[in-house]
């Protein structure tokens, strides 16, 4: 009787196990297909941009489209790299992006340290204000900031762009760095203070080296925001010697013709700084995002 029951149970369990295994395979195949389609959706435009940057302007919209043509050339890149005006666009973007990143990290770290380690009046109110600034659409502040920058004499200048961008990058930096510092034990800086060191010594000698992943993730995000910003760069600058890369790409759209290959080549060159930063600091970037994503 026991042998019969065992045989019956095995006969029932075996089909169930096969169905479970088949379902698992189908789910895995579905995930693979979905990820492949997502990768193609994200990657094909970039591949198209890269391919067409090496084509003559007249062959970009040829049909049927081809990734590689016989007329492969570096003419678009040569035109950009030999033009002082276009190179100036990149210089301006580097100055503004690095300036915004360094100042945002410095000020944001001090603000985050204060929110993480000290109690002071209106602390919760300031937290609400910082989060509220992030919720305001930037385009609604365009006209007020234009008037403010002109009134301060910062129109068409690096300080005008840098200070304006910091309005949008600093709240994020404070929020993320506060969350990251909250994950670090207070005993680290308290031990330094017991030894007679001051507050700033505890911050720079102890917490900053440990908080490198958080600083890197905030720095890369800030750099991307400043590098890719278009609307304020267009409004707060007037002359070509102050234009940034996004504006430079738009200026290649002429009245009667578009320099498509140069636009795409400049776009490729504009992607390189962010790509290089991400590749070099990838492990810090991922770690900083996950560690800082906590309630402040």
N, C-alpha and C positions, 0 to 999 in steps of 0.2 A: 504493500500500500504506500509506503514511504517513497519507494522508487518511482511509482506512478505519479505521485504528487510532485516530486522533484523534476521529473520529465515534463510534466505539464507546466510547471513554473518556468522552466528554461525555455519552453516553446513560446511562452507569453513574453518573457523578458527579451529574448533575442530580437524579435521584430521591433520592439520599443527602442532598443539600443540602436538598431539600424536606422530607424526613423530619426532619432536624436542626432546621430552622426550625420545623416543626410541633411538635416536642418542646419546643423553647424556648418557644413560645407557650403550650403546655399547662402547662408548669412555671410560667410567669409568671402565668397565670390561676389556677393552684392556690394560688400564694403570695398573690395578691390576695384570693382567697376566704377563705383561712385568716386573713389579717390582718383582713379585714372582720369575720369571725365573732369573732375575739379582741377587736376594738374594741367590738363590740356586747355581748359578754359582760362586758367591763369597764365600759362606759359606761352601759348601760341601768339598772343599779341606782342609779348616781349621778343619772341623769336622773329616775328614779322618785322618789328621795329629794327632789330639788329640786322636782319637780312637786307632790308631796303635802304639802310644807311650806307651800304656799299654799292648801290645802283645809281646810274644816271637818273636825273630828275624825270625824264620822259618815260622810263621803264617801270616806275613804281606801281602804276595802275594798269599794267598790261594784263591781258586775259588770254589764257589761264595764268594765274599767278605762279611764280616760281621762286623758291627760296634762294637758289644760286643761278646766276646768269653768266653768260660769257663776257659781259661788260663789267665784271667785278672790278672795282677801283676804290681808292682811298681819297678820291677828289673832295668829297664832302668834308672829311676830317681835315684834309689839307687846307681847305678854304677857311675852316674855323681856326685852326692852329696858327695860321699865318696872318690872321686879321686881328690887329691890336684891339679893336672895338669889341669883338666877340670874346677875346681872352679877358678883357676887363670885366665882362659879365661874371666870369668864373671867379675872378679875384674878389669882386664885390660879394658874391655869395659866400665865399670862404671867410672873409672878414666878418660879415654879419652873422653867419651860422656859428662860427667858433666863438665870437664875442657873446652871443646870446647863450651858448652852452656853458661857457665858463662862468659868466655872471649868474646864470640861473642856478648852477650847481653850488656856487659859493653862498648866495643869499638863501637858496632853498635849504641847504644843509643847516645853516644857522637857525632858520625858522623852524625846521623839523626838529632840531635838537631842543629848542625851547618848548615846542608842543609836546615832545616825548618825555622830557625829564623835569619840567617845572610846572608849577601851578601859579597862575597869575589871573588878575581880574579880566573878565570878558573872554576867557579862553574859548568857551563853547560858542560864544557869539562870533568870534573871529573864525572858528572852524566852519560855521555856517556860511559866513561871507566868502570864504575861500572856495567852498564847494559851489556856492551860488555864482561866483564869477565864471566857473567852468561851464555853467549851464546857459550862460548868455551867448546867443549867436554872434560871432565876431562881426558880421556884416552890419549889425545894428550900431556898432561902435565906430564905424568907419568915419562918418562925418564929425562926431565929437573929437576923435583923435586927430583928424586932419586939422581942425581948428586949434587944438591944443599944441600940436607940433609946430604949426606956423607961428603961434603966439610966443612959443619958447625959442624961436629962431633955430629950430632943429630940422626944418624942412629940407629935403634933398641932402641928407647927411647920414653917416653911419650911426651916430648916437640916436637919431630919430627912429630909425628902423629897429635898432637893438632894444631900446627902451620899450617901444611899442610891442615887439614880439614877446618881451618878458612878461607883459601883462597876461598873455595867454599860456606861457610855459611855466611861470613861477607857481601858480596854484597847483598844477599837476605835480610839480617837483616836491612841493611841501607835503602834499597828501601822500605821495608814494614813499618819500624818505621818512616821514613820520611813522608810517606803517612798518617800514623796514627797521627803524631804530627801536620800535616797540618790541620787535622780536629778539633784540639783544638784551641780555640780562643787565640790570642796573648795577650789579656788583662789579662789572668791569670798570666803569668810570668812578664808582664810589671807592674802589680799592686804590685808585690813583689819587683821589682826593685825600684819603686817609694818610697817604705818604707825603702830603704837603703840596701836591700839585694843584693848580687852579682849574677852573672850568674849561677854559680853552685848551689847556694841556690835555685834559681828559678826552676832549673831543678830537683833537688832531692827532694825538699820539696813540690813542686806544681805539676809539670808535671808527674813525675814518678808515684805517687799514682793514677793519673787519667789515665795514659797510661798502667795500669796493663793488660787489655785484649790484647793489642798489644804485650806487652812483653811476655805474656804467649804463644800466638800463634807462635811467632818467636822462643821462647825457645823450644817448643815441636817439631817444624819442625827441628830445629838445632840438637836437641837430636836424633831424628830419623835418620837424615843423618849420624851423627857420629856413632850411634849404629849399623847401618846396612851396613856401608861401607866395602867393601871386597878388592877391587883391590889395593888401596894404603896401606891398612893394611898388605896385603900379601907381597908387594914389599918393604916396609920400615921397616919391622921387620924380624928378623932372628931366634931368639930362641923361644922355646915354652913358656917361662915365659913372653914374650911380645905379644903373639898372642891374638887376640880378639875373640869374640864368632863366627862370621862368618867363621873365619879361623879354629877355633876349630871344627865346624861342618864338614868342608871339610877334616880335618885330620882324621875323623872317617871313611873315605873311604880308606880301606886298599888295599893292592896289590891283595889279593886273596878273600877278603870278606868285605862286608860293614856292619857296625853296624847300620842297618836301625832304629831299635827302639830307640837307643841312639841318633841318629841324629834327629829323630822326637821329642824326649823328650827335647833335648837341644833347638830345634826350639821353642817348646812350652814355655820353660822357658825364651827364648830370646824375645818372644812376650810380656811377662808380664809387663816389665817396661814401655814400650810405652803405653800399654793398660791401666795400672793404671794411668799414667799421664793424658791420654786423658779423662778417666772417672772422675777424680777429677777436671780437669780444662776445661771440655767440654764447659761450657757456656762462659768462657773467650776466648777459642780457636775460636769458631764460630764468636763471636763478634769482635775479633781482626782481623780475616781474612776479614770480610765484611767492617770494618771501614778502614782498611789499603789499600784496593784495589782501590785506587784513584790515579790520576796522580800526580807525584811529581814535 
